[in-house]
């Protein structure tokens, strides 16, 4: 029993609080992100709370291709409009939380 408790404690103590996700990875690889790793990590934490994993992967592409964000924003597709509404909520929350 003691070995199990010690092993569990070791796992908890060595696991990072926030594992890198698609938003964090894209942010860090961006021009400004390499200098702002704490901000990128914070934005990923907000993404984990507000976006599905699929939405995170889609939003991460905006870092590589900002024009894609404009295409989605201007789209007439219901799917794109629903995503854009979720993305705007995420962006607002990240802006407020990660100052």
N, C-alpha and C positions, 0 to 999 in steps of 0.2 A: 504494500500500500504506500509506504513512504517513497519507494522508487517511482511509483506512478505520479505522486504529487511533485516530486523533484523534476521528473521529466516534463510534466505539464508546465511547471513554472519556467523551466528553461526555454520551452517553446514560446511562451508568452513574452518572456524578456528579450528574446532574440528576433522576434517577428516585427518588422517595421509597422508603424501605426497606419500608414497609408501606402498601399502598394501602388506602384506606377500603373496607370491605366492609359487608354488611348489618348485622352485629352492631355494628360501630363507629358506623355512621350512626344506628342506633336508640339506642345508648347515649348518643351526644352530644346527640341530640334529647330525651332524657329529662330529667326534672326535675333530677337530680343530675349527669348526664353532662356538661353544658356546663362545669361547674367541674372536671371530671376527665378531660380529653382524653387524657392519657397512659395512664390506666387503661383507657379505652375502646379505645385503640389496642392495648394489651397483650392485652386480652380477645379482640380480633379476631385477633391473631396466633395465639393458642391455638386459636381457632375454625378458622383456616385449616389447622391441623395435625390437628384432631380431628373436624371435621364436614364433610360434603359441602356444596356451595353451597346445595342445596335445604334441607338441615337448618339451615343458617345463616339462610336467609330465614324458615323456620318459627319458629326460636328468636327471631329479631328481633321477631316479632309480639308476643312476651311483654312487651316493653318498653311497647308501646302498650296491651295488654290482658292484665294479669296473671291475670285470671280464666281466660283461655285455657290458661295453663300448668296450672292446677288441673284443668281439664276433660281435658286430655291425660293428666295424671298419674293421674286416676281412671278413665280409659277402660278398657274391657275388650277393645278392639281389639288384635290382634297388631301391626298397623302402628304404632299409637300407643305400645304398650308397647316395641317395638324402638326407636322414636325416643326415648322417655323414657330408656331405658338409655344411649343414645349421649349424650343431653343431660346426664345426670348425670355421666358420665365427663368430658365437656367442662367442666362447671361445677366439678368437683373439681380438674381440671387448672388451670383459670383461677384458682381461688382460691389454689392452691399457688404458681403461677408469678407471678401479678400482685400480690403483696402490697405 
